[in-house]
């Protein structure tokens, strides 16, 4: 079995989400094979889940001051601060044998790529339903899935480094007086590859281990490619019309 | 307990073993003018969940539970991390906490 493998490097939040959706369109149309993509975010960004309230979750002024992009994802889940991380997306037709009908089971199967990649870097990790991957009881990866046009799109992040204080400087908290306690709680519940290994692991170093990890988990050969010209064009269109559009980002 | 006919109420809570649920309800003339269900849960298809929310506008609060279940079934929505019962419970609690606007 073969997967197309795209490493698209740094992109803006709107373009990154636009390209995930453009790839979904081309896989759904049958013009591209199942695809695995790795990418990162430049500038740094906060993404929120489809069902979250933008103003309720994100300190928009703080993001503006820090030059941090803000985007609503097509997928559910929580707010994520995309800084030092590896982000992946997988697009597979729903009828593909890798994708069980059962959503929970499919999370587990697709998250195995992350777990295998972490293992290659020397970080032992496990799947924690519904959509997390943990190491030593702490979250090191969050994942989110949607199903559209007969395809599954799952994207997720692997925390290479984490700065909880910086992250909370960009997010709102339900009760301001409990901010300090919440930050301490999150510090206890979240970790990163660099923290687990006691040395800094960057994006470039993480690419090969995760590529190998996904190849094993998907039992597939990963064929390196570039997005098609049409996908790049569509990504830019979708970025402008949807993910860069306040009507979408403020819809909840 | 008699609830005010006009006002807004809110429930925020983490569902045990699940996700965070934030429900805001707006009452007008004793009916549900608007309900907003937010949080870090998942629902497939996402846009169908939006339609469920819209279907709950203008309903009699006594019918909320039944109409929510009917809309979820009609739209073919599956929710992960939060149950329909949790949404009903959040609605009742938000309605009990109405502040007159």
Contacts between the chains, C-beta under 8 A, distances in Angstrom:
chain1	res1	chain2	res2	distance
A	49	B	40	5.2
A	49	B	41	8.0
A	49	B	42	7.9
A	50	B	46	4.8
A	51	B	37	7.3
A	51	B	38	5.6
A	51	B	39	5.8
A	51	B	40	7.3
A	51	B	41	6.0
A	51	B	42	7.9
A	51	B	43	6.8
A	51	B	46	7.5
A	51	B	49	7.2
A	52	B	38	5.8
A	52	B	39	6.8
A	52	B	40	6.3
A	53	B	22	7.3
A	53	B	36	7.7
A	53	B	38	4.9
A	56	B	22	7.3
A	56	B	38	7.0
A	74	B	46	7.0
A	75	B	42	7.4
A	75	B	46	7.9
A	76	B	40	7.1
A	76	B	41	5.9
A	76	B	42	3.5
A	76	B	43	6.3
A	76	B	46	6.8
A	76	B	80	7.6
A	76	B	81	7.8
A	77	B	40	5.5
A	77	B	42	6.4
A	78	B	19	7.9
A	78	B	20	7.6
A	78	B	40	3.6
A	79	B	40	7.6
A	103	B	42	7.9
A	103	B	44	6.9
A	103	B	78	7.3
A	103	B	80	6.5
A	104	B	80	7.5
A	130	B	19	8.0
A	130	B	42	7.3
A	130	B	80	5.9
A	130	B	81	5.9
A	131	B	42	7.5
A	144	B	42	7.2
A	145	B	42	7.3
A	146	B	44	6.8
A	146	B	45	8.0
A	146	B	46	6.5
A	147	B	44	5.6
A	147	B	45	7.2
A	148	B	45	7.2
A	174	B	12	6.1
A	252	B	36	7.2
A	252	B	38	5.7
